[in-house]
């Protein structure tokens, strides 16, 4: 059970999707914004980092932030559905992930929030529904704490890692620091095996998936920068988001599975919802951490209704 929990805490992030290309390291404009060429699918984050993004459909904008190790492909089913139902769907690969640059720096929540701000400002997105999955939820929370709600109308936190992972005097039910350290060391020594062994817990025994989907998900994580994975795992497991959740300035829908071993419902979803002033928790029976892949129809319906609210 401890081993299973370790892999859960290690890969507390992910939803499946297509294999992605390597990092892009091209010359950047002097200021953040949309880069010239390459069909306008890249942004300059302002420090030379190139961020890949997708922009599908038209209408009120929904912006997706992926889980740890995953990229914008992880939202393909949600983006396709919502774009078909009159919403503009935007998603991007965070630094160190997918087709974005691997700069070897900026793997902290302030920088990630700044990258998200570059996306929203460069595309001039307003009245946004901001959707995060797993670690992506923490990025959503930090963005709202850092930049406020001038561009964001509502937030969705799916399988959130918040409010706090590591065990401490203030968080006695958390995960032992030694266990988290051991997980990072396992990544350093056998990255592919660690990812492969995490898959059953991520999808859940009650939610069978095809071998192709499992390979798709595994392949996406393996294309992520290992230094980025390690530093971001330390960041999201050791940061206390309780103060930021208490002051979240927009209505929030929290979606969580009751069979999530990566971010157990009672430790994350319920506690986060209790802290958010205008938070509402939806519990998916039988769902594990990867519910954006295993419970697509229900999640799509909930996202559509909330984005239109």
N, C-alpha and C positions, 0 to 999 in steps of 0.2 A: 504494500500500500504506500509506503514511503517513497519507493522508486516511482510509482505511478504519479504520486503527487509532485515529485521532483520534475518529471517530464511535463506535468501540467503547468507548473510555475515557470519552467523554462520556455515553453512554447505557448505562453498565455498570449496568443496572438494568431490569428490567421483565418482566412476564409479562402476558398480555393479559386484557382483561375489559371489563365494561360501562361505558358512559359514566356519570360521576358528577356530582353537583350541585356548586354553589359552596360556599364556606366559610360556616360558621355562626358568627355573633357575637352570642350571647345572654347575658343576665346569668347569672353563674355562682354556685353556692353558695359559702359561705365556705371549705369544705374540699373536697379532692379526693373524687370519688366519682361515683355514678350520679346524673345530673340528673333532676329531676322532669319529667313530661310527655314528649311526643314518643315515647311507647311505649318509654321506657327504652333508647333506642338511642344515647345520648350520655353521655360522661363529662366531668366537669370535671377538667382536669389540675392545677388548683391555682393557676394564674396567670391565670385568665380564659379559657384556651384550651379550646374544646369539641372533644372527640374522638368521632367517629362509630365505632360498632362493630357487628358482627354476631355472633350467638350461635345456632348451629344444632345440633340434635341433643342427645343425652344420652350419658353415659358418661365414660370418662377423657378429659381435655381435651387438645386440640391447638390451639396458638395460632400464628397465621400473621403474619409481618411481611413486608410487601411490599418490592419493589425501589424504587429511586430513581425518582421521578416517577409511580409507580403507587400504587394504593390497594387496599383489601380486595377489590374486585371481581376483582382479578387472580388470586385463589385460588378462583374459583367452581367450577372442575372438581374440584379436590382436596377442597374443603369438602363439596360435594355427595356425592362418593363416600364419604368417610370418615364423614360423618353417617349415610349409609345403612348403614354397617357398624359401628354401635354406638359411635361416638366423638362427643364434644362438640367442635364446631369453632368457634373464635372468631377473628375477624380485625378489624382496625381501620384507619382512615385516619390516618396520622401527621399531625402539625400541618403546615399548608401544603399538604396533599394532599386530593383528593376532597371529601367533605362536611364535613371538619373545618375548624376556624377557620384563618384565615391571619393569625396574630398579628404577623408581621414580626420575630419574635425566637424564640430557643430552637432555632435550627438548628445544634445541636452534639450530640455523642454522649452527653454526660452528661444533657442535658435529654431527649433521645429515650429514653434508658434509664429516666429518671424517669417519663416518660409510660407506658412499658410496665409499669413497676411499679404505677402507678395502676390500669391495666387488671387486672392479676393480683390485686391486693389488693381492688379494688372488687367483682370477681366472686368473690372468695375461691377462686381456682383453685389447685389443688395437684396434685402428681405430673404436672406439665405436660410435654408434648412440645412444645418451642419450635422453630418452623420459620421460617427466614429465607431470602430470595432476594436475591442480589447485595448491595446496600448493607444490606438487612435482616439479612444475616448479621453484619455489623459491629455492628448494634444488639443482636443476640442476645449476641454476645461481650462487649460493654460492659455489658449488663445483668448477666450472670453475674459479671463482675469487680466490679461496683458493689454488687450485692445478694446474691450467693451463690446457692446451689442449694436453699434451703429450700422453694421452690415448684416448682422445675424438676427433672425426673428425667432428661431427655435432650434433646439438641439436634440439629437437622438444618440443615446449611449447604448451600444449593443455589446453584451458580454463584457462589461467594463472591468478594467483592472483597479479602478479606484474603489475605496478611498486610500487604502494603505496596505502594502503587502508584507513588508518585513516585520518580524516580531520585535516588540519593544515594551517598555513599561507602560507606554500609552496605548499600545496595540498588542495585548497579550495573546490574542488568538491568531497572530500572524505567523508567517513562515520563518523558521530559524535562519539566521544569516548564514550559518555554516552550510545549510542545505542549498541556499541560493548560490553561494560561492562554488560549491561542488558542481552544480549544474553548469555554471559558466566554464569551469575547468573541463567538464566533459565535452562541451562544445569545442574548446581549444584542441582537444586530443582526438576527437572523432566526430566531426561536424555531421557527416551524412548519417551515421548510425543514430546519433541523438535525435535528429529530425525524424527519421524513420520510426523510431520507437515511440515518438510522441503522437503519431497519427491516430492510433486507436482511441486514446483518451480525448483527443481533439474532436473527433467526429462522434464518438459515443457508441456503445455496443447496440443501442436500440435504433440506430440510424445507419443502416447499411449503405455503403457507397461503392461505386465501381472501382476496380483497380486503376482504371485510367484517371479517374478523378483524384485518387490518392497520389498517383505519380505526378499529376499536374500540380497539386498543392506542394508536394515535396520538392519538385523541381524549381518552383518559384522561390522557395526559401533558400535553396542551395545556391541560387544566383545572387543572393544578398551578400553584401560585404560582411565578412566575419567580424572585423573590428566594430562595425556599426551594431551588429547584433549584440555583442558583448557589452559595449558601452550603454546601449539603450536598455538592455535587460537590467543593468545595474541602476540606471536612472528610474525606470518605471517601478522597480521593486523597492526602491529605497526612498522614494518621494512620498510625502504625506500631502494628499490633495484635499484633506478635510476643510481647511479654511477657504479654499477656492470654491468647493462645492457649496458651502454655506452661503456664498455671495453670488452664485450663478445668476446672471441677470436676465435669462430668458426661460420660457417654459421648456421642460425637458421630458422626453419619453425615454424610459429605461426599459430595455428588452433583455431578458436573461432566461437561460434554460435552467430547469431545476435538476439537471443531470450534468452540470458543468463541473468537471474536476480540475480544470485549469484555473478558473476564477469562481470558486464555489459561491452559489447564490447568497447564502447567509452572510458571507464575509465581504462580499462586494456589491452585488446588485441591491440587496435590501438596505444595506448601510448607506450606500450612495443615495438611493432614493429618499431615505429619511432625512438626509442632509440638504437636499436641493429644495429651495423654497417652493418652486412650482413643478415638482417632479411627480411623474406617474410611472409606476412599475407594471410592466406586462410580463407575466411568467409563462414560458412555453414548456408544457409538460413533455418530458422525455428528451428535451433538447440539450445538447452539450455545447462546448465552446464554439464549434464551427457552424452555428445555426444559420448564418447567411448562405451556406451551401445546402444544409439538410432541411431547412424549413423556409424555403424560398417563397412559396406562395403566401404563407401567413405574413412573413416579414414584408413582402412587397405591398400587401394590402394595408398593413399598419403604417408603413412609410408614406404611402399615397394619402391615406386619410389624414395623417398628422401634418404633412406638407401643405395640405389644402386647408388646414384649420386656422 
